[in-house]
Amino acid sequence: MLNWDLVQNNDKIALRFSGELSRNTLLPLWQQRASFLSETKLTQPYIEWDLSGVTRIDSAGFALLCNFLHDSQQLPNKTVRLVNPPQQLLTLADLVNLSDWIASFTDSH
């Protein structure tokens, strides 16, 4: 199961995930994609993807997250951050040679 919560304040929009980010749980998130991306066009300059509650991520979850990050990155005047990426995400990024790109969204770059 995958749950997410969209939290907005004066300077950021945070999307917090909990549960599995896998091919078995992605359809509802994918269906909400357009709605979320329209929310991020509001006035907050920061978009934060908080993965601290993610218990598992597979290649499908990784691909969708990369798609979201890329689309968020294209929004004008936004800073996109990835918070608490799980080790599975970092391993998948390494396997497909996207470690540097993923690191560009974290505080560790």
C-alpha positions in Angstrom: 0.0 0.0 0.0 1.1 3.6 -0.7 -0.1 6.7 1.0 0.9 10.3 0.3 0.1 13.6 1.8 0.5 17.0 0.2 1.4 19.7 2.7 1.7 23.4 1.7 3.0 26.3 3.7 4.3 29.8 2.8 7.5 28.7 1.2 7.2 25.0 0.2 5.0 22.2 -1.0 5.9 18.9 0.5 4.7 15.5 -0.8 5.3 12.9 1.9 5.1 9.2 0.9 4.7 6.2 3.2 4.5 2.6 2.2 5.6 0.8 -1.0 6.5 2.8 -4.1 6.1 -0.2 -6.5 4.3 -1.2 -9.6 1.5 -2.7 -7.5 0.8 0.7 -5.8 1.5 3.3 -8.5 -1.8 3.6 -10.4 -3.5 5.9 -7.9 -0.4 8.2 -7.7 -0.1 8.2 -11.5 -3.8 9.2 -11.8 -3.3 12.1 -9.4 -0.1 13.3 -11.3 -1.8 16.1 -13.2 -3.5 17.4 -10.1 -0.3 17.4 -8.1 1.7 19.2 -10.9 -1.0 21.9 -11.1 -0.7 22.3 -7.3 3.0 22.9 -7.6 2.4 25.8 -9.9 1.2 27.8 -6.9 3.4 30.5 -5.3 5.7 28.3 -3.1 9.2 28.3 -4.5 10.2 24.9 -3.0 9.0 21.4 -3.9 10.0 18.8 -1.4 9.6 15.0 -2.0 9.9 13.4 1.4 10.5 9.6 1.1 11.2 9.0 4.8 8.1 6.7 5.1 8.9 4.6 2.0 9.4 1.0 3.0 10.2 -0.4 -0.5 10.8 1.0 -4.0 11.1 -1.1 -7.1 12.1 -0.2 -10.7 8.6 1.0 -11.6 8.4 3.2 -8.5 11.8 4.6 -9.3 10.8 5.3 -12.9 7.7 7.2 -11.8 9.6 9.1 -9.2 12.2 10.1 -11.8 9.4 11.3 -14.1 7.9 13.4 -11.3 11.2 14.9 -10.4 11.9 15.7 -14.0 8.5 17.3 -14.5 8.8 19.3 -11.2 12.3 20.5 -12.3 10.7 21.9 -15.5 8.4 24.2 -13.5 9.7 27.8 -13.6 11.2 29.4 -10.4 11.0 26.2 -8.4 13.7 24.4 -6.3 13.1 20.7 -6.1 14.5 18.7 -3.2 14.4 15.0 -2.5 14.4 14.3 1.3 15.3 11.0 3.0 15.8 8.9 -0.1 15.8 5.2 0.8 18.9 3.1 0.1 16.9 1.1 -2.5 16.4 4.3 -4.5 20.1 5.2 -4.4 20.9 1.6 -5.5 18.5 1.7 -8.4 19.9 5.1 -9.4 23.4 3.7 -9.4 22.3 0.7 -11.5 20.9 2.9 -14.3 23.7 5.5 -14.0 21.5 8.2 -12.6 23.3 8.6 -9.2 24.6 12.1 -10.0 21.2 13.3 -11.3 19.4 12.0 -8.1 22.1 13.5 -6.0 21.4 16.9 -7.5 18.0 16.8 -5.7 19.5 15.9 -2.3 21.6 17.8 0.2 24.4 15.4 -0.3 25.6 16.7 -3.7 
